[in-house]
Amino acid sequence: MDGVAETKGCPASRQTIYQYERGGLTPSLAQFLELVEFYVLACPRGSEAKPEDDLRAQGVAAVTRALELPAYHVVAARELIGKMQPAVRGGR
């Protein structure tokens, strides 16, 4: 991943990527999605890269997992939506 930040179109600098990897910064959900999209769909592949299907599956898993992390509040948003739903009225 060393040279990825220098790749045209990479949505983050090398220093920012290192900070994300070390836990010094947490990207916003939008930034995280941009990075995953770049790594999976746009980043040039080397000769020893994972097969395309494996890389795509890993990207799906990363986004799915991120949506459940407390940092992004998606679970809390779903819970709030559930609490705010109007009561179901009987029959039509």
Secondary structure, DSSP 8 states (H G I E B T S, - for coil): -TTGGGSTT-SS-HHHHHHHHHTS----HHHHHHHHHIIIIIS---TT---HHHHHHHHHHHHHHHTTSGGGTHHHHHHHHHHHS-------
